[in-house]
Amino acid sequence: MTVDLPRLLVVDDDPDLRELLCEYLGKQGFAVDAVGDGQAMQQAIAAQNYNMLILDLMLPGEDGLTLCRNLRERSCMPILMLTARGDELDRIIGLEMGADDYLTKPFSPRELLARIKSILRRVSDQPANAASVRRLRFAGWTLDLGAQHLLDEAGVVTPLSGGEFKLLQALAEHANAVMSRDQLMEAMNGKEAGPFDRTVDVMIGRVRRRLGEDAREPALLKTIRSGGYMLACEVEALR
């Protein structure tokens, strides 16, 4: 019986790094393709279905942030950003553009492998009641737990990144209850938030935009001072 390996696409203009990652990740049970720029990335994605994109920030032509943003508008494929700069602003912008996680160069292949497995695991994980509850409906929106996307009242699909989906799912499953940043970080990444980690706040901003919320006066996704965040509405579980 043939087993389909998880397929990754690496986009980096460093040919030595591409070769290293293809060899290392290939030995870890992944099918890996690697290209050097955004145009080649678009061609690869058009020709092949990938489970995850590993995307360098600094690329010739269109940079990684632009490619990430454009891809996120039409796809929920998990994206791990690579950056040679440790600037927090770069990481925040990457998350705002739709990346699921980021990794600063230089990095060890083992750390990259751990990040890849973590992202793929949380994308594929289903809640314990997934067999019975398939959708969560609230305030005119429907969160599809199988397809991991959001639908409006007209049935128009809004793609969600893995992190956006996990965060909104956690809030919807605990509607009208305050969830701390640590709880939301655990739901998204399986780890607690650091004292200066703004990942949850960035993701909240992205989900608010998906819901068409006014960030200054959100009606649904409310900020609870010194507490965290809350989805302030009734949620109906649909089977």
Residue pairs with C-beta under 8 A, 6 or more apart in sequence:
5 29
5 30
5 31
6 29
6 30
6 31
6 51
6 52
6 120
7 30
7 31
7 32
7 33
7 48
7 49
7 50
7 51
8 25
8 30
8 31
8 32
8 33
8 50
8 51
8 52
8 53
8 54
8 116
9 32
9 33
9 34
9 35
9 41
9 44
9 45
9 48
9 50
9 52
9 53
9 54
10 18
10 21
10 22
10 25
10 32
10 33
10 34
10 35
10 54
11 34
11 35
11 36
11 37
11 38
11 40
11 41
11 53
11 54
11 55
11 56
11 59
11 64
11 67
12 18
12 21
12 34
12 36
12 54
12 56
12 59
12 82
13 36
13 37
13 56
13 58
13 59
13 60
14 56
15 36
18 34
18 35
18 36
19 34
20 109
21 32
21 34
21 54
21 109
21 112
22 32
22 33
22 34
24 109
24 113
25 32
25 109
25 112
25 113
25 116
26 32
28 113
30 116
33 44
33 48
33 50
35 41
35 43
35 44
36 59
36 60
37 59
37 60
37 61
37 62
38 59
38 61
38 62
38 66
38 67
39 61
41 53
41 55
41 67
44 50
45 53
45 71
45 75
50 77
51 77
51 78
51 120
52 77
52 78
52 79
52 80
52 116
52 119
52 120
53 71
53 77
53 78
53 79
53 80
54 80
54 82
54 112
54 116
55 64
55 67
55 68
55 79
55 80
55 81
55 82
55 99
56 64
56 81
56 82
56 83
57 63
57 64
57 65
57 81
57 82
57 83
57 84
57 85
57 90
57 94
58 64
58 83
58 84
59 67
64 81
64 82
64 83
64 94
65 93
65 94
65 97
68 79
68 81
68 94
68 97
68 98
68 99
69 97
69 98
71 77
71 79
71 98
72 79
72 97
72 98
72 159
72 161
73 159
74 159
75 159
76 148
76 149
76 159
76 160
76 161
76 162
76 165
78 100
78 119
78 120
78 123
78 161
78 162
79 98
79 99
79 100
79 161
80 99
80 100
80 101
80 102
80 103
80 112
80 115
80 116
80 119
81 91
81 94
81 99
81 101
81 102
81 103
82 102
82 103
82 104
82 105
82 107
83 90
83 91
83 94
83 102
83 103
83 104
83 105
84 104
84 105
85 104
86 104
88 196
88 198
91 102
91 104
92 198
92 202
94 102
95 102
95 163
95 199
95 202
95 203
95 206
96 202
96 205
96 206
98 161
98 206
99 161
100 119
100 161
100 162
100 163
101 115
101 118
101 119
101 163
101 189
103 111
103 112
103 115
118 189
118 190
119 162
121 190
122 162
122 166
122 188
122 189
122 190
123 148
123 162
123 165
126 145
127 133
127 145
127 169
127 173
130 145
130 146
132 239
133 145
133 237
133 238
133 239
134 144
134 145
134 146
134 238
134 239
135 142
135 143
135 144
135 145
135 237
135 238
136 142
136 143
136 145
136 169
136 172
136 173
136 235
136 236
136 237
136 238
137 143
137 235
137 236
137 238
138 172
138 175
138 220
138 231
138 233
138 234
138 235
138 236
139 220
139 233
140 152
140 153
141 150
141 151
141 152
141 153
141 211
142 150
142 151
142 238
143 150
143 165
143 168
143 169
143 172
144 150
144 151
145 169
147 157
148 160
148 162
148 165
149 157
149 158
149 159
149 160
149 165
150 157
150 158
150 160
150 168
150 210
150 211
151 157
151 158
152 158
158 210
160 168
160 210
161 206
163 188
163 189
163 199
163 203
164 203
164 206
164 207
164 210
166 187
166 188
167 184
167 187
167 188
167 200
167 203
167 204
167 207
168 207
168 210
168 231
169 187
170 179
170 183
170 184
170 187
170 188
171 179
171 184
171 221
171 229
171 230
171 231
172 231
172 235
173 235
174 231
175 230
175 231
175 232
175 233
175 234
175 235
176 230
176 231
176 232
176 233
176 234
177 230
178 224
178 227
178 228
178 229
178 230
179 187
179 228
179 229
179 230
180 227
180 228
181 193
181 200
181 201
181 228
181 229
182 192
182 193
183 228
184 193
184 200
184 203
184 228
184 229
185 191
185 192
185 193
185 197
185 199
185 200
186 192
188 199
188 200
188 203
189 199
193 199
193 200
200 229
204 221
204 223
204 229
205 215
207 221
208 215
208 218
208 221
209 215
211 220
211 221
213 219
213 220
213 221
219 232
220 231
220 232
220 233
221 229
221 230
221 231
221 232
222 229
222 230
222 231
222 232
223 229
224 230
